[in-house]
Amino acid sequence: MIDILKWFLGIFFAMFLLWVLTGGPERGTGDTPFVNAPTNVR
């Protein structure tokens, strides 16, 4: 059980480090929406 918890926390920590190294919260400014509205709708 402890081994599974170590792997789980280790993966989350690695993902957090990757997020911080690639820009972290400064990258998501919210200027452009993730999903755009459809164009040329009739």
C-alpha positions as CSV (number, residue, x, y, z in Angstrom):
1,M,0.0,0.0,0.0
2,I,2.8,2.4,0.8
3,D,4.6,1.6,-2.4
4,I,1.5,2.6,-4.4
5,L,1.2,5.9,-2.5
6,K,4.9,6.7,-3.2
7,W,4.4,6.2,-6.9
8,F,1.2,8.2,-6.9
9,L,2.8,11.1,-5.0
10,G,5.9,10.9,-7.1
11,I,4.0,11.1,-10.4
12,F,2.0,14.1,-9.1
13,F,5.3,15.8,-7.9
14,A,6.9,15.2,-11.3
15,M,3.8,16.6,-13.1
16,F,4.0,19.7,-10.8
17,L,7.6,20.3,-11.6
18,L,7.0,19.9,-15.3
19,W,4.2,22.4,-15.1
20,V,6.4,24.9,-13.2
21,L,9.3,24.5,-15.6
22,T,7.0,25.1,-18.6
23,G,5.6,28.4,-17.4
24,G,3.3,27.5,-14.5
25,P,0.4,29.9,-13.7
26,E,1.9,32.7,-15.9
27,R,1.2,30.6,-19.0
28,G,-2.5,30.6,-18.5
29,T,-3.5,34.2,-18.8
30,G,-7.0,33.5,-20.0
31,D,-6.8,35.9,-23.0
32,T,-7.9,33.3,-25.5
33,P,-10.6,30.8,-24.8
34,F,-9.8,27.0,-24.9
35,V,-12.7,26.4,-27.1
36,N,-13.7,28.9,-29.8
37,A,-17.2,29.5,-31.0
38,P,-18.1,27.9,-34.4
39,T,-17.8,30.2,-37.4
40,N,-20.0,30.4,-40.5
41,V,-23.1,29.1,-38.7
42,R,-26.2,29.2,-40.9
